[in-house]
Amino acid sequence: MKKACFLSVGVILTCAVLYLLAYMATPSSESTVSTISAQQLPPVPYPADFETKLRQTKSLKISLKTIDDIPQDISWICGCDFPEIGSPLAVKGGTLRVSNVGPFPANFLAFGSPSPQFFHYNLFDRVNVPLVRKHPDTGQTIPGLAEAWAEHDGMLWFRLNPAARYSNGRPVRAGDFALSACMREQVGDIALSHIAAELIIFGDSVLAIKPHQKTLYPHLTAAAALHPAEPGFYAEFGSDYQTRYQNRIPPTTGAYTVGKLQRGRLIALVRNKSWWAKDVPGFRFTCNADVIEHHFLTDEAQVWELFLRGKLDLLQTRNIVAWQEYLGHADSRIIQQRFEVALPMPPYGIALNAQALPNVDLRRGLMYAMDMQRAMNVIFRGDAERLPRFSYGFRHLNYQIPQYQYHPEQARKHFAAAGFTHQGSDGILQQADGTRLSIRLAFTPSEKVNTLVSLLAQSAADCGAEIVAEPLPWQHCADAVNKGQHQMIFWATMPSADTPNYRRFFHSTARGEDAPFCLNDARLDALIEQTEQADTLAAAAEACEKVDTYIHDLAIWLPGWMENRVNIATWPHVHLPQGCYATYDIIESHTFWLSN
């Protein structure tokens, strides 16, 4: 979940400055943990019982075949004709220092983490190379670990680039994807089985999956669920995996891996100068910085002070108040840029637990009682748009669905239908037995979210509902969602890249921090499955509209704001390529570069 902080006007920074001076000067224990090897090393053999373990997988059928078993009439697609990503003006080198607002990771497990880890998005999702990927400008499928792909005889095929290697120097092999699927099943991750019924490995260079049904962007969908695992690194995998591997850094297939960390304060991603894709089209003008330092700072006043003093190189924020306050009289050398993105938006808003709040009239009353628009106007000074639906930002979805607007009369009408018909002396509605209309709202504190919760509570009180603020550290919020212990929560997570993944959030099988709605609705399950089976843009749009409309009818999510307006401030030595603003996050794109 990406978060930003709200900074009130006129905040006093003296204490923050003193803290920052100490932060930059105080030594701490640090360790170098890079898994980069400049040598091309031979592969590590698979375990002796590898084939036996593959046959024992329950969620997915996995089999091993030889190269000779590959059909000769496959028409491979190389996807070679696409515009370069990044700028040919980019140069390699330098260190980019940025702030990271999330908590320092409790572990570095690539999968099977017992708790969500905010930093894993930067460490794994935005570093590792998928089998195929989507071009950020054209949207076409382009090579990744796979140099070619195909669709043949009901199967999705991938042929690996023979140059592909992990950061420890060992080659990426087709069997590594089977090993990964087997290990992930053992720790409860069966995401691949939702997409495919079978995975077949052909020697070291080709793999194929049999999908459950045709979908939009089938190879991109499959690639998002297929991950390789280097067998040498996981040679000690077993029932104690989570404890044995929690502090080990897995080798990556991308340009970066962890080179240095200071517990609680810093993680430095170091560029692999021997990266297998450093001269490959689509990669060669990206991943230019030698080092990306992520400084873990939870106070935005500290972040701004570090940036203005030149201790951070780039600051990206959606906090228009802080932007105006701090940069109004800042160093004239600082380059200020503002842009909008038209990509899937994190669904910021209030999620309601359908199991804790089973009465739909109660939920609808809360939808009408919380004045989200007023809160947004105050927090963003009118410089924010409200999300029109859960799946907003996907190129092929342009429909409109109903919206809940603040309406005290409608709120009280639905509260009465839920049995809250009497008003107490404090103005809060009660049921006949004296049960008060009091609902807990969990959130991770920041000045922005604190203000949001306070304003929503005020508007709800005017409608006869008490909202009890429940501030919790991010990890505790995630734990409450995992256990279904919340009633309402301010929440968001990263959206899927190509098509909405409703299963992850709303399906009766959804679990974990991505599923705060705690639903078990057969009709919604069926509608979600229709979105997964759509194989044309028109069919997908029709199916998604039905899901979004039903989500509205269930009254389980109050839309918040869009994070489509981004402000970037940089010092002159940080360069951004033209056209890079289509990406969601300028750091995530890895297309920037540094000069002396």
Buried (B, 14 or more C-beta within 10 A) or exposed (E): BBBBBBBEEEBEBEEBBEBBEEBEEEEEEEEEBBBBBEEEEEBBEBBEEBBEBBEEBEBBBBBBEEEEEBEEEBEBBEBEEBEBBBBEEBEBEBEBBBBBBBBBBBBBBBBBBEBBBBBBBBBBEBBBBBBBBBBBBEEEBBBBBBBBBBBBEEBBBBBBBEBBBBBBBBBBBBBBBBBBBBBBBBBEBBBBBBBBEBBBBBBBBBBBBBBBEEBBBBBBBBBBBBBBBBBBBBEEBEEEBEEEBBBBBBBBBBBBBBBBBBEEBBBBBBBBEBBBBBEBBBBBBBBBBBBBBBBBBBBBBBBBBBBBEEBBBBBBBBBBBBBEBBBEEEEEEBBEEEBEBEBBBBBBBBBBBBEBBEBBBBBBBBBBBBBBBBBBBBBBEEBBBBBBBBBBBBEBBEBEBEBBEBBBEBBBBBBBBBBBEBEEEEEBBBBEEEEBBEBBBBBBBBBBBBBBBEBBBBBBBEBBBBBEBBBBEBBBBBBBBBEBEBBBBBBBBBBBBBBBBBBBBBBBEBEBBBBBBBBEBEEBBEBBBBBBBBEEEEBBBBBBBBBBBBBBEBBBBBBBBBBBBBBBBBBEEBBBBEBBBBBBBBBEBBBBBBEE
